């Protein structure tokens, strides 16, 4: 038995996972929290880490037929010769999970690093990283264009 990636119909990840789990097959559908703009406000939304894909642990010799004909499944990646997913990949994703959600990698920034703001009202502005604000997933940036400090979501910046 190995892990395999299963390509599903759009937005069918949860139902496919539930159907396969009900048939006794272990599934893994990692999720991530992302910041989205909805009705002029930014809100955290939980969505699939790999949209339209789930992972399943099964034996291709005895269970492939059942997997392929599960409602919502398009195909097992590799189709006629399914490609297994190395267990270390599944373990690496699970290690980054907290309360069922994959946590983003911590910022690898040091004080004084030049950063680019990736989203929000200051998108494409450059600044200088000052520090992470503990417990809030936010960072303090010295905004170059306006010569002011900016408290911003840490996932919204990257090293320039």
Secondary structure, DSSP 8 states (H G I E B T S, - for coil): -EEEEEEESTT-HHHHHHHHHHTT-EEE--EEEEEEEETTEEEEEEEESSTTEEEEEE-HHHHHHHHHTSTTEEEETTGGG--EE-HHHHHHHHHTEETTEE--------TT-EEEE-SSTTTT-EEEEEEEETTTTEEEEEETTTTEEEEEEGGGEEE-
